[in-house]
């Protein structure tokens, strides 16, 4: 992942309301959630939510699709995984004990059949 992309994605979630939306959509899974349902869950006004969704979408972290009269938003799991890999790929410097907690958490949350369906991303390339 290029540094500019990482900065754009990190900036998108570096605000409390957008981070709440992002985390809610992660929990919603690949099917996503309708904009109205997101607004109700987070108790935010539609126009405020719209602005938050636009920032997350422009960063490539979420996608939108129309289903009838609803717009459904879902996490772009590839983008999320690429960002996590970018942040952690050099974390342990050869000392596995430093990254052990991350591996434990990943194994715990990805042990479901749905989590197993998502393949690990190939090692990303960074340009500085």
trRosetta pair geometry for C-beta under 8 A, 3 or more apart (Angstrom, degrees):
i j d omega theta_ij theta_ji phi_ij phi_ji
1 5 5.2 -117 -176 80 94 125
1 6 5.4 105 127 -56 123 96
1 82 5.1 123 -65 162 126 108
1 83 7.0 101 -96 -86 176 47
1 85 7.5 133 -6 79 120 98
1 86 4.5 -54 48 -79 131 132
1 124 4.8 -1 -13 172 76 146
1 125 7.7 147 2 69 31 45
1 126 6.2 -4 64 -97 57 74
2 5 4.7 92 62 6 84 104
2 6 7.1 -153 95 -5 44 87
2 126 7.0 135 -108 -149 28 54
2 127 4.9 -18 -117 46 82 102
3 6 5.7 -57 -149 37 34 112
3 7 6.2 33 155 -20 68 106
3 126 6.7 71 -54 -169 76 97
3 127 6.7 -108 -4 83 88 63
3 128 5.7 75 -36 -113 135 57
4 7 5.8 -55 -147 36 30 111
4 8 6.3 31 154 -20 64 106
5 8 5.7 -54 -148 35 31 112
5 9 6.3 24 156 -14 65 108
5 60 7.4 -24 -157 38 101 142
6 9 5.9 -60 -148 40 29 106
6 10 6.0 25 157 -15 67 111
6 83 6.3 142 -126 -127 75 79
6 86 5.1 -145 -100 140 126 155
6 87 7.7 155 -152 -60 122 78
7 10 5.8 -56 -140 41 28 108
7 11 6.0 32 157 -22 64 109
8 11 5.8 -55 -146 36 25 113
8 12 6.5 31 152 -26 60 105
8 58 7.9 -109 177 122 117 84
8 59 5.0 179 141 -128 92 86
8 60 7.7 61 109 19 123 100
9 12 5.6 -50 -151 27 33 116
9 13 6.9 7 160 1 64 104
9 59 4.8 133 -100 172 54 116
9 60 6.8 -59 -85 60 103 92
9 61 5.8 128 -139 -63 94 109
9 79 6.8 -171 -113 168 138 106
9 83 5.1 -122 118 -97 150 135
10 13 6.5 -71 -151 47 32 92
10 14 5.9 43 151 -41 68 113
10 83 7.3 165 -60 -156 76 123
11 14 5.4 -54 -139 23 31 121
11 59 7.3 -168 68 -102 84 132
12 15 7.9 -77 171 19 28 101
12 18 6.0 -135 163 160 63 147
12 22 7.9 115 124 -68 97 134
12 55 5.2 169 -136 145 87 94
12 56 5.3 125 172 -101 124 51
12 58 7.4 -178 -100 72 127 82
12 59 3.6 -77 -43 -27 153 161
12 61 5.8 -175 103 -1 148 138
13 18 5.7 -141 -116 117 40 107
13 19 5.0 87 -173 -92 79 76
13 22 5.2 -15 -114 -10 109 165
13 56 7.5 67 -71 -107 75 93
13 59 7.9 -147 -25 100 78 166
13 61 7.0 141 -49 -108 107 171
14 18 7.8 6 45 69 34 125
14 19 7.5 67 -84 -56 10 111
15 18 4.6 61 69 21 97 110
15 19 6.6 -178 77 -15 43 90
15 52 7.9 -142 93 -124 123 96
15 55 7.9 10 37 109 136 160
16 19 5.7 -59 -143 37 27 111
16 20 6.4 30 158 -22 64 104
17 20 5.7 -52 -151 32 31 113
17 21 6.6 31 151 -17 64 103
17 42 7.6 99 -151 168 79 140
17 44 6.7 100 -150 -102 117 148
17 48 7.1 -85 -173 158 156 109
17 52 5.3 -108 125 -99 108 140
18 21 5.6 -51 -149 36 36 112
18 22 6.2 40 151 -21 67 106
18 52 4.8 -166 -89 -156 74 98
18 55 5.9 -62 -108 84 139 128
18 56 5.9 172 -158 -59 104 103
19 22 5.5 -51 -145 37 32 115
19 23 6.2 30 157 -16 65 107
20 23 6.0 -56 -145 39 28 107
20 24 6.2 30 156 -20 63 108
20 42 5.6 117 133 -126 127 126
21 24 5.8 -58 -148 36 28 112
21 25 6.4 23 156 -15 64 108
21 38 6.3 43 -133 -172 90 126
21 42 6.7 -35 -79 -53 70 162
21 49 7.2 142 -96 -145 131 82
21 52 5.2 144 -15 137 154 129
21 53 6.7 -133 179 -77 154 68
21 56 6.4 -126 102 -35 127 153
22 25 6.0 -62 -152 39 27 107
22 26 6.5 33 150 -24 64 103
22 56 6.2 -174 -77 -121 92 135
22 61 6.4 -27 -119 145 112 138
22 62 7.4 -133 -109 -51 71 115
22 75 7.4 83 -159 -102 67 103
23 26 5.4 -47 -148 30 35 116
23 27 6.6 33 153 -15 64 103
24 27 5.8 -57 -154 38 33 110
24 28 6.4 38 147 -27 66 105
24 33 7.0 -60 137 29 102 157
24 38 6.3 128 109 -133 143 86
24 41 5.9 132 -146 113 143 142
24 42 6.6 -94 -42 -58 158 111
25 28 5.2 -46 -143 29 38 118
25 32 6.5 -5 -148 -134 95 69
25 33 6.3 -131 -107 21 71 111
25 38 7.5 -1 -66 -106 90 122
25 62 6.1 -13 148 -109 171 120
25 73 6.1 -70 -109 119 131 99
25 74 6.3 163 -170 -142 110 31
25 75 4.8 145 129 -49 107 88
26 75 5.4 63 -86 -57 57 153
26 80 7.3 131 -102 -127 107 162
28 31 6.8 -113 151 71 90 77
28 32 5.7 43 121 -153 131 21
28 33 4.3 -98 -127 -37 158 109
28 74 7.1 -125 98 -117 118 72
28 75 7.8 151 60 -10 95 99
29 32 7.6 -103 83 -38 55 31
29 74 7.9 -35 106 -141 42 105
29 114 6.7 -39 -139 174 123 150
30 74 6.1 46 -168 -169 37 136
30 75 7.6 -82 -99 55 47 87
30 77 7.0 -36 -94 -30 92 129
30 114 7.7 -156 0 -169 112 113
31 72 7.6 -68 158 180 63 137
31 74 6.7 -163 105 -99 18 128
32 65 7.6 139 39 33 159 101
32 72 4.5 109 100 163 129 97
32 73 5.3 -175 -167 90 121 33
32 74 2.9 -89 -72 -68 110 89
32 75 7.5 -178 -95 4 81 57
33 37 4.9 -119 177 87 99 122
33 38 5.3 120 112 -60 120 88
33 41 7.7 -22 171 -1 152 144
33 72 6.7 159 77 -152 15 76
33 73 6.2 -28 63 60 69 80
33 74 7.5 132 10 -81 59 64
34 37 4.4 89 62 6 86 106
34 38 7.1 -150 94 -8 44 84
34 67 7.7 -95 -92 53 99 115
34 70 4.4 -49 -128 -170 118 130
34 71 6.9 112 -149 70 67 44
34 72 5.5 -47 -85 -95 56 68
34 73 7.8 108 -135 13 12 76
35 38 5.6 -52 -151 33 34 113
35 39 6.4 35 152 -19 66 105
35 46 7.3 67 145 -140 112 88
35 49 6.5 136 -171 126 92 132
35 50 7.5 36 -161 -84 135 72
35 53 6.9 -37 -118 -58 105 162
35 70 7.1 -177 22 -166 84 79
35 71 5.1 27 -18 71 119 96
35 72 7.8 -127 -24 -91 70 24
35 73 6.3 84 -75 -13 72 112
36 39 5.6 -53 -149 35 33 113
36 40 6.4 31 154 -17 66 105
36 46 7.6 -14 -101 -102 65 106
36 70 7.0 -88 13 -127 109 102
37 40 5.7 -52 -146 37 33 110
37 41 6.2 34 155 -20 65 107
38 41 5.8 -58 -147 37 28 111
38 42 6.2 -2 164 7 65 114
38 44 7.9 -31 129 48 81 112
38 49 6.1 139 106 -158 111 137
38 53 7.8 101 96 -73 161 119
38 73 6.6 -1 -41 45 147 126
39 42 6.5 -74 -142 52 22 91
39 43 7.8 74 165 -100 56 7
39 44 5.4 -109 -141 69 68 76
39 45 7.2 -25 -152 157 116 8
39 46 5.6 -14 -106 -86 156 62
39 49 4.8 -92 -88 -32 92 160
40 43 7.3 19 -169 -73 29 48
42 49 7.3 135 68 -97 129 112
44 48 4.9 -115 174 87 106 121
44 49 4.9 128 104 -60 120 95
44 52 7.6 1 143 7 162 143
45 48 4.5 86 62 9 88 107
45 49 6.8 -160 90 -7 43 88
46 49 5.7 -57 -145 39 30 111
46 50 6.2 38 155 -28 65 104
47 50 5.5 -45 -146 28 33 118
47 51 6.9 34 155 -18 61 100
48 51 6.0 -56 -159 33 32 109
48 52 6.7 28 148 -16 65 107
49 52 5.6 -58 -150 38 37 111
49 53 6.1 35 154 -19 71 107
50 53 5.8 -55 -145 37 28 111
50 54 6.4 33 154 -24 62 106
51 54 5.7 -52 -150 31 30 115
51 55 6.8 30 154 -18 63 102
52 55 6.0 -54 -155 33 33 109
52 56 6.6 26 152 -12 65 108
53 56 5.8 -58 -147 42 33 109
53 57 5.9 34 155 -21 68 110
53 62 6.8 -83 -154 81 75 146
53 64 7.4 70 168 -71 122 122
53 73 6.0 -104 -138 -98 120 154
54 57 5.7 -56 -143 39 28 112
54 58 6.2 28 158 -19 64 108
55 58 5.9 -55 -145 37 27 110
55 59 6.5 23 155 -15 61 109
56 59 5.8 -61 -151 39 30 110
56 61 4.8 -82 -172 67 81 113
56 62 4.6 34 131 12 113 116
57 60 7.7 47 177 -68 33 22
57 61 7.5 -97 -78 52 22 70
57 62 5.4 -63 -81 73 65 90
57 63 7.1 106 -128 -103 89 30
57 64 6.4 -16 -108 -18 135 106
57 73 7.9 -96 -72 -133 105 111
59 79 8.0 128 126 170 79 143
60 76 6.0 -74 160 56 67 160
60 79 4.9 -176 130 -117 95 148
61 75 6.9 -43 161 -144 73 70
61 76 5.8 -162 -174 36 22 104
61 79 5.4 -146 -106 112 45 136
61 80 6.6 80 -147 -68 83 80
61 83 7.9 0 -103 -20 99 148
62 73 5.3 15 170 -176 130 101
62 74 6.5 157 -156 81 82 30
62 75 5.9 -56 -104 -105 73 36
62 76 6.1 -154 -96 -11 16 87
63 73 7.3 163 81 -149 37 58
63 74 5.8 -21 59 63 84 82
63 76 5.5 97 -25 -69 99 95
64 71 5.3 -3 -169 180 114 106
64 72 6.9 147 -155 75 58 45
64 73 5.3 -27 -97 -95 75 72
65 71 7.3 157 77 -157 30 61
65 72 5.3 -22 64 61 82 97
65 74 7.5 -3 11 10 105 110
66 70 7.3 151 -156 85 56 46
66 71 5.7 -36 -98 -102 64 67
66 72 7.6 158 -107 15 13 81
67 70 5.2 -18 68 69 86 97
67 71 7.8 149 23 -105 71 19
67 72 5.3 35 3 -18 116 121
75 79 7.9 -144 172 58 75 100
75 80 5.8 4 174 -31 117 138
76 79 4.0 41 103 15 114 118
76 80 6.6 155 87 -16 62 84
77 80 5.5 -54 -145 38 37 112
77 81 6.1 35 158 -18 70 106
77 118 5.8 -100 153 -126 146 138
78 81 5.9 -56 -146 39 29 108
78 82 6.2 30 155 -21 64 108
78 121 6.8 116 -147 -92 71 120
79 82 5.7 -53 -145 36 29 112
79 83 6.4 30 155 -18 63 106
80 83 5.9 -57 -152 36 29 110
80 84 6.4 27 153 -16 65 107
81 84 5.7 -56 -147 39 33 110
81 85 6.2 34 155 -19 67 106
81 118 7.4 -174 -61 162 143 125
81 120 7.6 -175 -170 -151 136 46
81 121 4.7 149 128 -23 123 125
82 85 5.7 -54 -146 38 30 111
82 86 6.2 36 153 -24 64 106
82 121 5.9 -168 -77 -159 66 173
82 124 5.7 102 -149 -78 85 142
83 86 5.5 -51 -147 33 31 116
83 87 6.4 27 155 -16 64 107
84 87 5.8 -58 -148 38 31 109
84 88 6.1 -10 166 13 66 117
85 88 6.5 -81 -137 54 24 86
85 89 5.2 43 171 -59 70 104
85 121 5.7 -103 -32 69 152 125
85 123 7.3 -168 179 -134 134 45
85 124 5.3 126 109 1 127 117
86 89 6.5 -21 -117 -4 16 113
86 124 5.9 -42 -73 71 79 150
86 126 6.7 119 -135 -85 92 113
87 91 7.9 31 130 -64 62 113
88 91 4.6 -23 -159 -29 66 130
88 99 7.1 112 -179 -127 109 114
88 102 6.2 160 -154 -157 149 166
89 123 6.9 108 -139 -147 133 86
89 124 6.9 -130 -55 45 153 93
90 93 6.9 44 171 -68 75 66
91 98 6.3 -161 136 122 89 113
91 99 5.2 113 92 -85 118 106
91 102 7.2 68 79 0 162 155
92 95 4.9 -144 176 65 88 62
92 96 5.9 52 173 -94 155 26
92 97 7.7 140 -146 51 118 42
92 98 4.2 162 -122 66 81 111
92 99 4.1 -75 -56 -18 123 110
93 98 7.3 27 34 38 83 155
95 98 4.7 65 99 -6 102 112
95 99 7.9 135 94 0 64 85
96 99 6.2 -72 -158 48 45 95
96 100 6.2 71 146 -59 75 90
97 100 5.3 -22 -146 -12 38 125
99 102 5.0 -51 -170 40 73 116
99 103 6.0 74 134 -24 87 100
100 103 5.6 -57 -146 38 34 111
100 104 6.2 37 156 -22 68 105
101 104 5.6 -53 -146 35 33 114
101 105 6.4 32 157 -17 66 105
102 105 5.8 -55 -148 38 31 109
102 106 6.2 30 155 -18 66 108
103 106 5.7 -55 -144 39 30 111
103 107 6.2 31 156 -20 65 107
104 107 5.9 -55 -146 36 27 110
104 108 6.3 26 155 -19 63 109
105 108 5.7 -57 -147 36 30 111
105 109 6.2 9 163 -3 67 110
106 109 6.4 -64 -139 46 26 95
106 110 5.5 -2 170 5 66 124
107 110 6.4 -68 -126 52 19 95
107 111 6.0 41 165 -56 60 103
108 111 6.2 -42 -149 -2 20 117
109 112 7.9 -40 171 5 41 100
109 115 6.3 166 132 -110 61 154
110 115 3.6 -163 -145 157 51 129
110 116 6.5 117 164 -67 80 53
110 118 7.4 -99 -138 60 109 105
111 115 6.4 21 27 69 22 135
111 116 7.2 24 -159 -54 23 101
112 115 4.6 92 54 9 81 102
112 116 6.8 -147 92 -8 41 88
113 116 5.6 -54 -145 36 32 114
113 117 6.8 45 152 -34 61 98
114 117 5.8 -48 -161 16 34 116
114 118 7.9 24 148 -13 59 96
115 118 6.2 -57 -167 29 42 105
121 124 6.8 13 130 -50 125 92
